[in-house]
Amino acid sequence: MAQTPGHGHGETLGTGKAIAVLTSGGDAQGMNAAVRAVVRVGIYTGAKVYFVHEGYQGLVDGGDNIKEATWESVSMMLQLGGTVIGSARCQDFRTREGRLKAAQNLVKRGITNLCVIGGDGSLTGADTFRAEWSSLLAELLKAGTITAEEAKKSSYLNIVGMVGSIDNDFCGTDMTIGTDSALHRIMEIVDAITTTAQSHQRTFVLEVMGRHCGYLALITALACGADWVFIPESPPEDDWEDHLCRRLTETRVGGSRLNIIIVAEGAIDKHGKAITSDDIKNLVVKRLGYDTRVTILGHVQRGGTPSAFDRILGSRMGVEAVMALLEGTPDTPACVVSLSGNQAVRLPLMECVQVTKDVTNAMNEGRFEEALKLRGRSFQNNWNVYKLLAHIRPPSTKSGYTVAVLNVGAPAAGMNAAVRSTVRIGLIHGHRMLAVHDGFEGLAYGRVEEISWDRVGSWTGLGGSKLGTKRTLPKKYFEEISVNISNFGIHGLIIIGGFEAFTGSLELMEGRTKFEELCIPLCIIPATVSNNVPGSDFSIGADTALNTITTTCDRIKQSAAGTKRRVFIIETMGGFCGYLATMAGLAAGADAAYIYEDPFNIRDLQVNVEHLTEKMKTTVKRGLVLRNERCNENYTTDFIYNLYSEEGKGIFDCRKNVLGHMQQGGTPTPFDRNFGTKMGAKAVAWITGKIKECTRHGRIFANTADSACLLGMRKRSLVFQPITELKEQTDFEHRIPKEQWWLKLRPILKILAKYNIELDTSEKAHLEHITRKNIAPESNI
């Protein structure tokens, strides 16, 4: 990898420094990934790293609670839920007495950098500790418990926080560590309950965690298409009981056999009175006589193994935290490292804590509109989409427009969620919605039917593609397609799919010169496990595939740990795109991930074999190597397997595994359901505007570049980009974008696997401020 000159000082950055890492407050899945990254990157920079067991209590008690960490001591930690180093609520640290003891324990070990993983309470405690540091030192010096020399060496304390909380209730961060995994647990249960409820025509009331924050409840409701959701930030109107009963009756009349109501544990009405799951059950039974059951999910949500997203988040945050600590000076404020979009950011700790407190205050004082705004743009956006999908019925007045939706390419989990929201939001806009079966081929052969609100009801949780997908491109069918666009009176097309959806739409644009029927607005929503569509950082389906690979790698590692001295070589999908191999490598703790974008030669393979040989001499006697299916036409999976088997003779043995099509299947993850739902809603709003814009004298004529767009996630927002502009950014031969953001994560993978490479720190996350400008919600959905 090319290095930026002047930034190769990674390995000496921490020389002579010591870092302590602790987890505090409630546990969250993914905390272990963060601890592992702090330890390994800390050691890589030359620093000494210490575990603090049992949170702040361990910091106060000292002794064996503060232990030096080694590289091997964080092995096999990635896939464990909770926190291996323990967490505790600590009263002692709240007193000055306790903080004095903690300071003494740190000074005696020469630790001046503290990394705290916890919720806002834990982080506020760390900030207080830092503010008092010099007065604590003065007091210890006066009492003679530390020497002047020790005090001088520890003259200031650097603090960096990472937010671990399943509630996602910390302002300034898009996602806190543990939230995504908690959603995975909740969705597994919702899916299981859905099947039993459908057998019996039942109503289920599900209570999820979130005392002050409705994030889990809201995303769950979006991801499972719940009939109603109660969140603390937006209490229902005073006549909610009538409204709820009316809503449930409508759903039943529409042919649905089940009702799902999601309640956040902190749900309240406009007057601050709690709305409990039992209140709701009693209401439904009394008024409607429906068979109703309550399920309180409780601590299940904190449990289980972390999702791929949480492991990658924890690992990236850990790297960023070490960098922030080692670059810190006495003047830098204590900061929190977090993720915004897919960018790592550093934010002043106390600004985040303040805004988080402002939300609680606003709710306590009944200023609910303001509380919603303070939660940030993404929360508001989710709430608006949910309200649209759940509480609005299609209008009786029609728009007169017809919009068709189709799936193109290979199936990807989450496609059905995108179709569902496209159809429903389309109907809300008053359009006639058509479903096209089997992609462009189906459009050519007239496999088109009108699709209703109820028909797509239970689609969010279904994997694959209900409409059927084909890789066929439209060019050879222009005449047939034009005839059908005209026959069915189609005014706009929403195409959900992978690279073929992109190239096929480019063909349709070319066909506009000959066939004026093709002059209608087009919108592409990227959906493919390979995540190789230009113009979007993420595609629907990639998250599900990544979790499938990660879970499989966990099982394989477990088997390798049992047999000892074994190296597994696993082949992943993705065409020429190395996204799945790289991200799964980070999430599963692989020793190497071979991809097309990062060329490798026989010497690199040799280095990897030597690296694994060395590894077998340690306590960690297993290896995991990922290979993207088309990373190199000569170094095939078999070749690499044979090479490793030969070179490893007598030291380790090899096994290989080709994961194949299981990566395309499975139930969509919460991220893919939510992402698909939001993308569908946004695409319909855009296409509605375009159709109006292109209508002249009752006819539609769209011939400009901006009438065919791809809706993509770029850094922090969803944007529409003309597909002709994306041509320059595409390598058509290898079907990948020319620039891919995740390649910057490759060095982290190598460092965490103990390769001696230079960490390019030129891409630094700068300290940002939480501005109030992010309060405006995204424009009309």
C-alpha positions in Angstrom: 0.0 0.0 0.0 1.3 3.4 -0.9 2.3 5.4 2.1 2.0 9.2 2.6 5.5 10.5 3.4 5.9 11.8 6.9 3.2 9.7 8.4 4.9 6.4 9.0 5.6 7.1 12.7 2.9 4.8 13.9 5.2 2.3 15.5 7.0 4.8 17.8 4.0 7.0 18.6 3.4 5.3 21.9 7.0 4.7 23.1 7.3 5.4 26.8 3.6 5.9 27.2 1.0 3.8 29.1 -2.7 3.4 28.3 -5.4 1.9 30.5 -8.7 0.6 29.1 -11.9 0.0 31.1 -15.5 -0.8 30.4 -18.1 0.7 32.7 -21.9 0.9 33.2 -24.2 -1.5 31.4 -22.5 -4.0 29.1 -23.0 -3.9 25.4 -22.0 -6.4 22.6 -19.0 -5.1 20.7 -17.2 -3.8 23.8 -14.7 -6.7 23.5 -13.9 -5.7 19.9 -13.1 -2.2 21.1 -10.9 -3.5 24.0 -9.0 -5.8 21.7 -8.3 -3.0 19.2 -7.1 -0.6 22.0 -4.7 -3.3 23.3 -3.4 -4.4 19.9 -3.0 -0.9 18.4 -1.5 0.4 21.7 1.1 -2.4 21.7 1.7 -1.8 17.9 2.6 1.9 18.7 5.1 0.9 21.4 2.9 1.8 24.3 2.2 -0.4 27.4 -1.5 -1.2 27.7 -3.3 -2.2 30.9 -6.6 -3.8 31.5 -8.7 -2.3 34.3 -11.0 -5.1 35.5 -14.5 -4.3 36.9 -14.7 -0.8 35.6 -14.1 2.2 37.9 -14.3 -0.1 40.9 -11.1 -1.8 39.7 -9.5 1.6 39.2 -10.2 2.5 42.8 -9.3 -0.9 44.3 -6.1 -1.2 42.2 -4.0 -4.3 42.9 -4.7 -7.2 40.6 -7.5 -5.3 39.0 -5.0 -3.4 36.9 -3.0 -5.8 34.8 -0.7 -5.4 31.8 -2.3 -6.8 28.6 -0.5 -8.8 26.0 -1.2 -9.4 22.4 -2.5 -13.0 23.0 -4.6 -11.9 26.0 -7.2 -10.4 23.7 -7.4 -13.4 21.3 -10.8 -15.1 20.8 -12.5 -12.1 22.3 -14.1 -10.6 19.1 -17.0 -12.9 19.0 -17.9 -12.7 22.7 -20.8 -10.7 23.9 -20.7 -8.5 27.0 -17.3 -7.4 28.3 -14.5 -9.9 29.2 -12.8 -7.4 31.5 -15.9 -6.9 33.5 -18.0 -3.9 34.3 -19.6 -2.6 37.5 -21.6 0.3 38.8 -19.3 2.1 41.2 -20.3 4.3 44.0 -16.7 4.8 45.3 -15.6 6.6 42.2 -18.3 9.2 42.8 -16.5 10.4 45.9 -13.3 12.4 45.9 -11.9 9.8 48.2 -12.4 7.1 45.6 -10.9 9.3 42.8 -7.8 9.9 45.0 -7.2 6.2 45.2 -7.8 5.8 41.5 -5.3 8.6 40.7 -2.7 7.0 43.0 -3.1 3.6 41.3 -2.5 5.2 37.8 0.4 7.4 38.9 2.2 4.4 40.5 2.0 2.6 37.1 2.9 5.6 35.1 -0.5 5.5 33.2 -1.5 8.9 31.9 -3.9 7.8 29.2 -7.3 6.4 30.0 -9.7 4.9 27.5 -13.3 4.5 28.9 -15.9 2.5 27.1 -19.4 3.1 28.6 -22.5 5.2 28.6 -22.9 8.9 29.3 -22.6 8.5 33.1 -19.3 6.7 32.8 -17.9 9.3 30.4 -19.0 12.2 32.6 -17.2 10.5 35.5 -14.0 10.3 33.4 -14.3 14.0 32.6 -14.7 15.0 36.2 -11.6 12.8 37.0 -9.6 14.6 34.4 -10.7 18.1 35.5 -9.6 17.3 39.1 -6.3 15.6 38.1 -3.9 18.3 39.1 -5.6 18.9 42.5 -5.6 15.1 43.1 -1.9 14.9 42.4 -1.2 17.9 44.7 -3.1 16.1 47.5 -1.3 12.8 47.0 2.0 14.6 46.9 1.2 16.5 50.1 0.2 13.2 51.9 3.5 11.7 50.7 1.8 8.8 48.9 3.5 9.7 45.6 6.9 11.3 44.9 7.6 14.6 43.2 9.2 12.6 40.4 6.1 10.5 39.9 3.9 13.6 40.0 6.0 15.3 37.4 5.8 12.3 35.0 2.1 12.1 35.4 1.4 15.9 35.2 -1.7 15.5 33.0 -4.2 12.9 32.1 -5.6 12.2 28.7 -9.1 10.8 28.3 -10.9 9.3 25.3 -14.3 7.8 25.5 -16.2 5.3 23.3 -19.9 5.0 23.8 -21.1 1.5 24.6 -24.8 1.4 25.1 -27.5 -0.7 23.4 -30.0 2.2 23.6 -28.2 4.4 21.1 -29.0 7.3 23.4 -25.8 9.3 23.1 -26.0 12.5 21.1 -23.4 13.2 18.5 -22.9 9.5 17.5 -24.8 7.7 14.7 -24.5 4.4 16.4 -23.3 3.4 19.8 -21.5 0.1 20.3 -24.1 -2.6 21.0 -27.1 -1.0 19.3 -26.9 -3.0 16.1 -26.5 -6.3 18.0 -29.4 -5.5 20.3 -31.5 -4.9 17.2 -30.4 -8.3 15.8 -31.6 -10.0 19.1 -34.9 -8.1 19.0 -35.6 -9.0 15.3 -34.8 -12.7 15.9 -37.5 -12.7 18.5 -40.0 -10.6 16.5 -39.6 -13.0 13.5 -40.2 -16.0 15.8 -43.2 -14.4 17.4 -44.6 -13.4 14.0 -44.9 -17.0 12.9 -46.7 -18.1 16.0 -49.0 -15.1 16.0 -50.0 -15.8 12.4 -51.0 -19.4 13.3 -53.4 -18.1 15.9 -54.6 -14.6 14.8 -53.0 -12.9 17.8 -52.0 -9.5 18.8 -48.5 -9.2 20.4 -47.3 -6.4 22.5 -43.5 -6.4 22.7 -41.6 -4.3 25.2 -38.0 -3.4 24.3 -35.4 -1.6 26.3 -35.0 2.2 26.1 -35.8 4.1 29.3 -35.2 7.5 27.9 -34.6 6.7 24.2 -37.0 5.2 21.7 -34.4 4.2 19.1 -34.6 0.4 19.5 -38.4 0.6 19.5 -38.5 2.8 16.5 -36.1 0.8 14.3 -37.8 -2.4 15.4 -41.2 -1.0 14.3 -39.7 0.1 11.0 -38.0 -3.2 10.4 -41.0 -5.5 11.2 -43.7 -3.2 9.9 -45.4 -2.9 13.3 -48.9 -1.5 13.6 -48.0 0.9 16.3 -45.0 2.0 18.3 -44.7 3.9 21.6 -41.5 6.0 22.1 -40.7 8.4 24.9 -39.7 11.2 22.6 -43.1 11.5 20.9 -46.0 10.5 23.1 -49.3 9.8 21.2 -52.2 12.2 21.1 -54.8 12.1 23.9 -57.3 10.0 22.0 -54.7 7.4 21.2 -56.7 4.5 22.5 -59.5 5.0 19.9 -56.9 5.5 17.2 -55.0 2.4 18.1 -58.1 0.2 18.1 -59.2 1.6 14.8 -55.8 0.9 13.3 -55.8 -2.7 14.6 -59.3 -3.4 13.3 -58.3 -2.0 9.8 -55.3 -4.3 9.6 -57.4 -7.3 10.5 -60.1 -6.4 8.0 -57.4 -6.0 5.4 -56.7 -9.7 5.8 -53.7 -9.6 8.2 -53.7 -12.4 10.8 -51.5 -10.6 13.3 -50.9 -7.3 15.0 -47.6 -6.2 16.5 -47.3 -3.3 18.9 -43.9 -2.2 20.0 -43.4 -0.4 23.3 -40.2 1.3 24.6 -39.9 0.6 28.4 -40.0 4.4 28.9 -43.1 5.1 26.9 -45.3 7.9 28.3 -48.4 9.9 27.3 -48.5 13.7 26.7 -48.9 14.2 30.5 -45.9 12.2 31.5 -47.9 9.2 32.7 -46.3 5.8 31.8 -47.9 3.7 29.1 -47.1 0.1 30.1 -47.4 -3.1 27.9 -50.1 -4.3 30.3 -52.2 -1.1 29.8 -52.1 -1.8 26.1 -53.0 -5.5 26.4 -55.9 -4.7 28.7 -57.2 -2.0 26.2 -57.1 -4.4 23.2 -58.7 -7.3 25.1 -61.4 -5.1 26.6 -62.3 -3.1 23.5 -61.6 -5.6 20.6 -61.6 -8.9 22.3 -58.5 -10.0 20.5 -56.3 -12.8 21.8 -53.4 -10.6 23.1 -50.0 -11.6 24.6 -47.3 -9.5 26.1 -43.6 -10.3 25.7 -41.0 -8.3 27.6 -37.6 -8.8 26.0 -35.5 -7.6 29.0 -31.8 -8.6 29.1 -31.9 -10.9 26.1 -31.3 -7.7 24.2 -27.9 -7.2 25.8 -26.8 -10.8 25.3 -25.5 -12.9 22.5 -22.7 -12.5 20.1 -22.0 -9.0 18.6 -23.1 -8.4 15.0 -20.5 -7.8 12.3 -21.3 -4.0 12.4 -20.6 -3.8 16.1 -17.3 -5.6 15.8 -16.1 -3.4 13.0 -17.4 -0.3 14.8 -15.6 -1.4 18.1 -12.4 -2.1 16.2 -12.4 1.2 14.2 -13.2 3.2 17.4 -10.5 1.4 19.3 -7.9 2.4 16.7 -9.1 5.9 16.6 -9.2 6.1 20.5 -5.5 5.1 20.7 -4.5 7.7 18.1 -6.5 10.4 19.8 -4.9 9.5 23.2 -1.3 9.5 21.9 -1.8 12.7 19.9 -3.4 14.4 23.0 -1.8 17.3 24.7 -2.7 19.0 28.1 -4.9 21.4 26.1 -7.0 19.0 24.0 -10.4 18.5 25.6 -11.5 15.0 26.6 -13.1 13.5 23.4 -15.4 10.8 22.3 -14.6 8.8 19.1 -17.6 7.9 17.1 -18.9 7.1 13.7 -20.9 9.5 11.5 -22.0 7.9 8.3 -18.9 5.8 7.6 -16.5 8.5 8.8 -14.6 8.2 12.1 -15.0 11.5 14.1 -13.8 12.9 17.3 -16.2 15.0 19.3 -15.7 17.0 22.6 -17.0 14.7 25.3 -18.8 17.3 27.4 -20.6 18.8 24.3 -22.1 15.3 23.6 -23.0 14.8 27.3 -24.7 18.2 27.4 -26.9 17.6 24.3 -27.8 14.1 25.7 -28.9 15.8 28.9 -30.8 18.4 27.0 -32.9 15.7 25.4 -33.9 14.3 28.8 -34.7 17.8 30.1 -36.8 18.6 27.1 -38.8 15.4 27.7 -39.2 16.0 31.4 -40.5 19.5 30.6 -42.9 18.2 27.9 -41.0 19.9 25.0 -41.3 16.8 22.9 -40.9 18.4 19.5 -37.5 19.7 20.7 -36.5 16.3 22.1 -37.1 14.8 18.7 -35.0 17.4 17.0 -32.1 17.0 19.5 -32.0 13.3 18.7 -30.6 14.3 15.4 -31.6 14.1 11.7 -31.4 10.3 11.3 -33.8 9.7 14.2 -36.3 12.3 12.9 -36.1 10.8 9.5 -36.8 7.3 10.8 -39.8 8.6 12.7 -41.2 10.4 9.7 -40.9 7.3 7.5 -42.5 5.1 10.2 -45.4 7.5 10.6 -46.0 7.6 6.8 -45.9 3.8 6.5 -48.0 3.0 9.5 -50.5 5.7 10.1 -51.5 7.1 6.7 -53.9 5.4 4.5 -53.8 5.8 0.7 -55.9 8.9 -0.4 -59.1 8.5 -2.4 -57.9 11.1 -4.9 -55.5 9.6 -7.4 -52.4 11.3 -8.9 -53.1 9.8 -12.3 -49.5 8.5 -12.5 -48.3 4.9 -12.7 -45.0 3.8 -11.2 -43.5 0.3 -11.8 -41.0 -1.4 -9.5 -38.6 -4.3 -10.5 -35.7 -6.2 -9.1 -32.6 -6.7 -11.3 -29.4 -8.8 -10.8 -29.0 -11.5 -8.1 -31.3 -11.7 -5.0 -30.2 -9.7 -1.9 -31.7 -9.7 1.5 -33.7 -6.5 2.1 -34.9 -6.2 -1.5 -38.4 -7.1 -0.3 -38.4 -4.4 2.4 -37.4 -1.8 -0.3 -40.3 -3.1 -2.6 -42.8 -2.9 0.3 -42.0 0.7 1.2 -41.8 1.7 -2.5 -45.3 0.3 -3.1 -46.8 1.7 0.1 -45.3 5.2 -0.2 -46.3 5.2 -3.9 -49.9 4.4 -3.0 -49.8 7.2 -0.3 -48.8 9.6 -3.1 -51.9 8.4 -5.0 -50.1 6.5 -7.7 -51.1 3.3 -9.3 -48.3 0.8 -8.4 -47.2 -2.0 -10.7 -44.9 -4.9 -9.8 -42.7 -6.3 -12.6 -41.7 -10.0 -12.2 -38.2 -11.2 -13.3 -36.4 -7.9 -14.0 -36.0 -6.4 -17.5 -37.0 -9.7 -19.1 -40.4 -9.6 -17.3 -40.9 -6.1 -18.4 -40.3 -7.2 -22.0 -42.6 -10.2 -21.7 -45.4 -8.3 -19.9 -45.1 -10.1 -16.6 -46.5 -7.0 -14.9 -49.4 -6.7 -12.4 -50.9 -4.1 -10.2 -49.9 -4.5 -6.6 -51.9 -3.5 -3.5 -51.1 -2.2 0.0 -52.0 -5.4 1.8 -50.1 -7.6 -0.7 -46.7 -6.4 0.5 -47.7 -6.3 4.2 -45.4 -8.9 5.6 -42.5 -8.5 3.2 -39.9 -6.6 5.4 -38.6 -9.8 7.1 -38.4 -11.9 4.0 -35.0 -12.7 2.4 -34.5 -13.1 -1.4 -36.7 -11.4 -3.9 -40.5 -12.0 -4.0 -40.7 -10.3 -7.5 -38.0 -12.6 -8.9 -34.8 -11.2 -10.3 -32.9 -11.8 -13.5 -29.5 -10.6 -14.7 -30.8 -10.0 -18.2 -30.0 -6.6 -19.7 -32.6 -4.6 -21.6 -30.8 -3.7 -24.8 -32.1 -6.7 -26.9 -35.6 -6.1 -25.7 -36.0 -2.3 -26.4 -39.0 -2.8 -28.7 -40.9 -5.1 -26.4 -40.1 -3.0 -23.3 -41.3 0.2 -25.1 -44.5 -1.5 -26.1 -45.2 -2.6 -22.5 -44.3 0.8 -21.0 -46.9 2.2 -23.4 -49.5 -0.6 -22.8 -49.3 -0.4 -19.0 -49.1 3.4 -19.1 -45.9 3.4 -17.0 -44.7 7.0 -16.0 -41.7 6.1 -13.9 -39.5 3.1 -13.1 -37.9 2.2 -9.7 -35.2 -0.4 -10.2 -33.9 -2.2 -7.2 -30.7 -4.2 -7.9 -27.0 -4.6 -8.3 -24.5 -3.8 -11.0 -26.9 -5.0 -13.7 -29.5 -2.5 -12.5 -26.9 0.3 -13.1 -25.6 -1.0 -16.5 -29.2 -1.8 -17.6 -30.4 1.7 -16.8 -27.5 3.2 -18.7 -28.7 1.1 -21.7 -32.3 2.4 -21.3 -30.8 5.9 -21.4 -29.1 5.1 -24.7 -32.3 3.7 -26.0 -34.1 7.0 -25.4 -32.8 8.4 -28.7 -34.7 5.7 -30.7 -37.7 4.9 -28.4 -39.5 7.8 -26.9 -41.4 5.4 -24.6 -38.1 5.1 -22.7 -38.1 8.8 -21.9 -39.5 8.3 -18.4 -37.8 9.0 -15.1 -35.7 6.1 -13.6 -34.4 5.7 -10.1 -32.0 2.9 -9.1 -31.8 1.6 -5.5 -28.5 -0.3 -5.0 -29.2 -3.9 -3.7 -26.4 -6.5 -3.9 -24.4 -8.5 -1.5 -21.2 -7.5 -3.3 -21.6 -3.8 -2.5 -20.1 -2.9 -5.8 -22.5 -0.4 -7.2 -20.9 3.0 -8.0 -22.4 6.0 -6.2 -23.2 4.4 -2.9 -21.1 3.4 0.1 -23.5 0.7 1.0 -25.9 -1.6 -0.9 -29.0 -3.3 0.5 -28.0 -6.9 1.3 -24.3 -6.4 2.0 -24.9 -6.2 5.7 -26.8 -9.5 5.8 -24.1 -11.3 3.7 -21.4 -9.9 6.0 -23.1 -11.3 9.1 -23.6 -14.7 7.4 -19.8 -14.8 6.6 -18.8 -13.6 10.1 -21.0 -16.2 11.9 -19.6 -18.9 9.7 -16.0 -17.7 10.4 -16.8 -17.8 14.2 -17.8 -21.4 13.9 -14.8 -22.3 11.9 -12.4 -20.6 14.3 -14.0 -22.5 17.2 -13.4 -25.7 15.3 -9.8 -24.7 14.7 -9.3 -23.7 18.3 -10.4 -27.2 19.3 -8.1 -29.1 16.9 -5.1 -26.6 17.3 -2.5 -25.8 14.7 -5.0 -25.5 11.9 -5.4 -22.8 9.2 -8.7 -22.3 7.4 -8.9 -20.7 4.0 -12.4 -19.4 3.2 -13.6 -18.1 -0.1 -16.2 -15.3 -0.1 -18.4 -13.9 -2.8 -18.3 -10.4 -4.3 -17.0 -10.7 -7.9 -14.0 -8.5 -8.1 -15.1 -6.4 -5.2 -13.2 -7.1 -1.9 -15.8 -5.5 0.4 -17.1 -8.7 1.9 -13.7 -10.3 2.4 -12.2 -7.2 3.9 -15.0 -6.4 6.3 -15.5 -10.0 7.3 -11.8 -10.2 7.9 -12.1 -7.3 10.3 -15.2 -8.7 12.0 -13.9 -12.2 12.4 -10.3 -11.4 13.2 -8.7 -12.9 10.1 -5.0 -13.2 9.6 -5.2 -12.1 5.9 -7.9 -11.1 3.4 -6.9 -11.4 -0.3 -8.7 -9.1 -2.6 -8.4 -7.9 -6.2 -8.1 -4.2 -5.3 -5.0 -4.7 -3.1 -2.7 -6.7 -5.5 -0.5 -9.4 -3.9 2.2 -11.6 -5.2 4.0 -14.8 -4.3 6.2 -13.0 -1.8 3.2 -11.7 0.0 1.8 -15.2 0.3 5.2 -16.4 1.6 5.2 -13.6 4.3 1.7 -14.7 5.3 2.8 -18.4 5.6 5.8 -17.3 7.8 3.5 -15.1 9.9 1.2 -18.1 10.6 4.2 -20.3 11.3 5.3 -17.8 14.0 1.8 -17.6 15.3 1.6 -21.3 15.9 4.5 -21.0 18.4 2.3 -18.7 20.6 -0.7 -19.7 22.6 -3.0 -18.9 19.6 -2.7 -22.0 17.5 -5.1 -21.3 14.7 -5.3 -19.2 11.5 -8.1 -17.8 9.4 -7.5 -16.5 5.8 -10.2 -15.0 3.6 -10.0 -14.9 -0.2 -12.4 -13.0 -2.4 -13.6 -15.2 -5.2 -12.0 -13.2 -8.0 -9.0 -11.6 -6.3 -6.5 -13.2 -8.7 -7.1 -15.6 -11.6 -3.9 -17.6 -11.0 -3.8 -17.7 -7.2 -7.0 -19.6 -6.8 -8.4 -20.9 -3.5 -7.0 -24.3 -4.4 -3.6 -22.8 -5.2 -3.5 -21.0 -1.9 -4.7 -24.0 0.0 -2.0 -26.2 -1.7 0.7 -23.6 -1.0 -0.2 -23.3 2.7 -0.5 -27.1 3.1 2.9 -27.7 1.6 4.7 -24.8 3.5 2.9 -25.6 6.7 3.9 -29.3 6.8 4.7 -30.4 10.3 3.7 -27.0 11.7 0.0 -26.6 10.8 -2.5 -28.3 8.6 -5.0 -26.6 6.3 -8.7 -26.8 5.5 -10.6 -24.8 2.9 -14.2 -23.7 2.7 -16.1 -22.1 -0.2 -19.2 -20.3 1.3 -21.1 -19.9 -2.0 -24.7 -19.0 -2.3 -25.6 -19.1 1.4 -24.2 -15.5 1.4 -27.1 -14.4 -0.7 -29.8 -16.0 1.4 -31.1 -15.6 4.9 -33.3 -13.3 6.8 -32.4 -9.6 6.2 -30.6 -7.9 9.1 -32.2 -4.9 10.9 -29.8 -2.6 9.0 -30.9 -4.0 5.6 -34.6 -3.8 6.4 -34.4 -0.3 7.7 -32.1 0.8 4.9 -34.3 -0.7 2.2 -37.4 0.9 3.8 -35.8 4.4 3.9 -34.4 4.1 0.3 -37.8 3.0 -1.1 -39.5 6.0 0.6 -37.0 8.5 -0.7 -37.0 7.1 -4.2 -40.8 7.5 -4.5 -40.7 11.1 -3.3 -38.0 11.8 -5.9 -39.7 10.1 -8.8 -43.0 11.8 -8.0 -41.3 15.2 -8.3 -39.5 14.1 -11.6 -42.7 12.9 -13.2 -44.5 16.2 -12.5 -41.4 18.1 -13.7 -41.3 16.2 -17.0 -45.1 16.3 -17.8 -46.0 18.5 -20.8 -49.6 18.7 -22.0 -50.5 15.4 -20.3 -47.5 13.6 -21.7 -44.2 12.7 -20.0 -41.0 13.3 -21.7 -37.8 12.8 -19.7 -34.6 13.1 -21.7 -32.2 15.0 -19.4 -29.3 13.4 -17.5 -30.9 14.2 -14.2 -34.1 12.2 -15.0 -32.2 8.9 -14.5 -30.6 8.8 -11.0 -29.1 6.4 -8.6 -30.0 6.9 -4.9 -26.9 6.2 -2.8 -25.6 6.6 0.7 -22.6 8.9 0.6 -20.8 9.5 3.9 -23.6 10.9 5.9 -26.5 11.4 3.6 -28.7 9.8 0.9 -28.1 11.5 -2.4 -29.5 11.3 -6.0 -26.8 11.2 -8.7 -27.4 11.2 -12.4 -26.2 7.7 -13.6 -24.4 9.2 -16.6 -22.1 11.1 -14.2 -21.3 7.9 -12.4 -19.9 6.4 -15.6 -16.5 8.1 -15.1 -16.3 6.7 -11.5 -16.8 3.1 -12.7 -14.4 0.3 -13.8 -16.8 -1.5 -16.1 -14.5 -4.4 -16.9 -14.3 -5.4 -13.2 -17.7 -4.1 -12.3 -16.5 -2.0 -9.3 -16.3 1.7 -8.5 -12.9 3.2 -9.1 -12.7 4.6 -5.6 -13.9 2.6 -2.5 -14.0 4.1 1.0 -13.5 0.8 2.8 -10.0 0.2 1.4 -8.8 2.7 4.1 -9.7 0.0 6.7 -7.3 -2.5 5.2 -4.3 -1.4 7.3 -6.3 -1.8 10.5 -7.0 -5.4 9.5 -3.3 -6.0 9.0 -2.2 -4.3 12.3 -4.8 -6.2 14.3 -3.4 -9.4 12.8 0.1 -8.4 13.9 1.7 -7.6 10.6 4.5 -5.1 10.8 3.1 -2.4 8.4 3.0 1.3 8.6 -0.3 2.8 9.8 -1.0 5.7 7.5 -2.3 8.3 10.0 -2.7 11.0 7.3 -6.4 10.3 7.3 -6.9 11.8 10.8 -10.3 12.3 12.3 -10.3 16.0 13.3 -12.1 17.2 16.4 -15.5 18.3 15.3 -18.2 20.1 17.2 -21.8 19.1 17.6 -23.5 21.9 15.8 -27.2 22.7 16.1 -27.3 22.8 12.3 -27.8 19.0 12.1 -31.2 19.5 13.5 -33.1 20.2 10.3 -34.7 16.9 9.2 -34.1 15.6 5.7 -36.4 17.3 3.1 -39.8 15.9 2.4 -40.0 12.1 2.2 
